[in-house]
Amino acid sequence: MNPLMQTLRNLGPVRLASLAAVALALVAFFGFIGSRLTTPGMALLYGGLDGTDSAAIAAKLEETQVPFEIKGDGAQIYVPDDQVGRVRLAMAGEGLPNGGSIGYEIFDRADALGTTNFVQQINQLRAMEGELARTIRALRQVKGARVHLVMPKRELFSRDKAEPTASVVVTLQGALEKEQVAAIQHLVASSVPGMKTANVSVIDDKGHLLAKGGSEDELSSANADEMRRGFELRMTQAIEDLLSQTLGAGKVRAEVTTELDFNQVTTNTESFDPEGQVVRSTQTVDENEQNQERSANNDVSVANNVPNPPAAAGGSGGDTSNSTVQRTEETVNYEISKKVQTEIKHSGDVKKLSVAVLVDGTYTTDANGVRTYAARPQQELDQISTLVKSAVGFNADRGDTVEVINMQFAEPEIVEEGISILGLEKTDLMRIAELVVLSLVAVLVLLLVVRPLLNRLLAIPGAAPEQFAIAGPGGAALPPGAAAALALPGSGPVDMAALTSGQPTSMGEITNIANEIEQMIDINQVEGRVRASSLKRIADLVDQHPEQAVNIMRQWMYQEA
């Protein structure tokens, strides 16, 4: 312990403070390096969050002591990549993120007992809107959604009841098809009692009207336009699929425009065939009539005037005449064949069809890799036109037109995707690069900053302010002559007898002295000024032995080089 304490005393308070500062800086630096090396990579937990969800998730993460980072103005939250799954499950259990909307969990609060009827109705409306918004956000192309419901109350003493309406605002991360928009309308209408699909409007975050709530006529008009566009898309896709089999993928573009007849016509036709008579019914009437008349006796007598006179005996009352009438009547009813035809012509018939087809030419590559474009011959274009006419059902009587044009397609700019190295993703490569850079910085700091600084601070000065002792190899003392010749200022008188007198001085001793000087003297450790007399003695020594001095200087130069 004595040498260590002596060394510390020799350093002085200034150098000790400097060493302490360097030690603290090194500890802080390597602590930072170690923390960066041991910190796990951060992965995205949730993105596209609003302020409410970000605040709620951050509070839960702080409560569970999970490290996290917030980026993108609070829209993105990162957690360690090895905890993403666990944290997502925990957040799902808490109902987060909920898109800033609240659902039926609003009724889980304990203060529901003292709420009024009005507050209960408002909470029910909020819960319905929140649940519908969550369901709509479950669609793949929908990033966010808000639902507004209007539930009118029935007025007192009124027979008419207003119908409920709804408005849906969706934030899209893709394109919604007509079927998906209609599905949203039906979803909202089916979730609210008494609501019709026509009373649901849907718009996107850019203000585009996706579905308009209105009358049946407006919906029919929208359906007609949708039918026309769907027919055009089907015909376009059919043409491109057909021609791409021979021309190649991406070598053909088609556009179809059609006029459809949406008038619905009902025709009733009734026709008779006079040649097709059929006996429908036959009626025959036979009539026979017999009449017998007797002429009356005109004699006036008492017997004739008595009521119910007795018949005259012997038929002597008058003359008798007999008559017979016979009649036969036959009625035959004929039915003429009748044909009744009802024809209903539904809407959607094609009135006119226009087709435009654009095809690319051919390319040839020479030995130098240069591509040359060549137009297609007219005969091939005519064949393509005939094929397209057959595919679309061309009808010249309707005024259909088909145009096939050959033009060179513009080559799209190909953006090269990042290629992974050894199966590593971009994030892994960035992590490895960060570790390599930190390691290099640590090595450079040790070599270029710490090492020179420690060498300067650990240099121990001599006992006297202006006196420096020179030791030989292994710490042994130099010979008396060398010590006298190389005595520094403050070392006392110098005896040059060994070098200047006639006493024999061997060149081996001079070489040994030079080697000792070469090994021990460090200009950075010499403080103060060297007296001119010492420099003069060394100059005299060099003048007496120039060859040996040159050899010594060469050895110094080689060693420094």
PyMOL commands that set and color helices and strands:
alter all, ss='L'
color gray80, all
select helices_A, chain A and resi 2-38+51-63+81-93+104-108+110-114+117-137+178-191+197-199+216-247+302-305+313-315+378-392+396-398+426-457+473-475+480-485+497-500+507-520+523-525+532-544+546-560
alter helices_A, ss='H'
color red, helices_A
select strands_A, chain A and resi 42-46+69-71+76-80+142-150+165-172+200-204+209-211+252-261+265-294+320-345+349-359+362-365+371-374+401-406
alter strands_A, ss='S'
color yellow, strands_A
deselect
rebuild
show_as cartoon
